Amino acid sequence: MTDSRTASAPGPAGCTGAPVVRHLRQVLLWPVRLMRPDHRGPDTVPAWQLLQAMGEASPWREVVDEYDAGGGGRFQERHYNEFVSFLPYVQRFLYGEGRGGARGEGRADRGGDSPMRVFRRQDIAALRVVPRAGDAPLTLQVAHIDLYFFYDVDVVILNVEVGADDLSLAQAHEQLYRFGRAYPAGWKPDGAALHCMHGVEWLDAQGAVLASSDAREREVFLAHVSEHRAPRVASHWDYVMRPLVSDHSGATGALRYRQIEYYRMPMMAYLAVDEPQRLGRAEFVRLGLVTGPGGADGDLPFSEQHLDDFEQRYCYDRFWSPGGAAPYTRYLCSGHALVVVGDARAEFFRCPLRGVLAQFRHQHFLLFLIAHFQKAALLMFSAQLVEALQRLDIRDVRLVKRFKRSIRAAFERFLRFTHRYWFHQISEQAQVRALSAMCARHLDTDALYQEVRDRIADMNAYLETDSLRRQANTVMRLTVVTLFGLIGSVTTGFLGMNLLDEAGAPWWRKLSMFAVVAGFFTCLTFYTLIKSQRLSDFIDALSDQRQTWRGKLATLARVWRAGAD
């Protein structure tokens, strides 16, 4: 295998000009959290059924299952290649039991018994962007826009795939860097949004504008954060998500969501370029870390010391060689991004049915989806714990009970998540296994899982301990009452008769005496309960042979002394 640093060097003299990106594919994943009731019963309607119930008011339609002969789809070889790439328990997650498979363009539509459901909107056909003020507009084709729902986990993932042909490398850098931000990070002095596209427009099949970005309207975003203490989703992404609405907006909607990760959406990219071996190391660094275009040729975006182990940490170079069906193919994975670069002249690299493009859109997409779904679900569990604690007021019995139900429900859902969705190995194919491991390592999902697991276990252990403490306290109080009641019971039992013979008394006298005696002993019992904590201390002192009788009597005296506790 050629050394990655040497292979990344510019080509020989005479090969001038940056390579052209003959085909670009960009795939965005945006995990968001569905805001649902805390205490859901077994008959709670799944979120996707609420979306289906909206009918024509929603542009989303469930994708036809191509594994189901009755669905009208045609099972193809690419669906088979996708299916067999994963281990059986991952297949059950992606495709369900008995019926399942790839939907639409190979995405995972899964049958009625599947933990995953996919919805797609067909009204958006193209995307027009202007990276910087004064740049010429660039139009990209929208391959699809999907929503992924997951059973028993309140996470929804928006999936957007766009593509374009014959771009300059600088245009590709700008597209990957600027597109896919839920809102602007800030603004320049001239009012331009930082790191965002200058202009974004969603177009229909006739080229009409459906929605455009409002990232330059600084005051609107500032006012929203000031009022809601939460960022405002840019208008073009708000349009795509509808009828799902941001939970921090004033819009009404049955399905509400909140941001759960960083405002930059996780991204995949496929670049078919002329002679990828001519790309310099700086270009690969900018692609792998998605830093945008650079200045002079060879300028690194960060210091050499910071990037010293870039090839070892972020590059998968198994196919970075002049031989093979797809020569000079390099995978770059940073967790946030998964990028594949290869030779546009190689037929296998461009093949959408069996080649690298097909693998990128199917197997690699699914492994990237699984990694980010797992991370989003863990972040959601963490957020639910924080919110449960924020609502807790130990002075309010109702809120204490609600807190207990919330924690126990979170613990149950986390157990189901662990057994249904949490797995480390998803494939035995070397390439899929390696890329999946790189994603998980950079996302640090193992450490996040352990942290959330420990926090939920601590919460649940606290509730169990508190429950045992309350039970022990109740038993102690009942024991004290029984002990002091035993004196009267044994005394009357030893005499073998009633102290007062009222058997022949009139009924009204019996009733009066019953009421007086019942009232007296009721008051005595409640008084004993009130003093049960101090009486318990006296009993402990009485049974302690190390204490003197003076100390034991002092403990008895504290039963009636104010402020003894």
Disulfide bonds with the S-S distance in Angstrom:
none
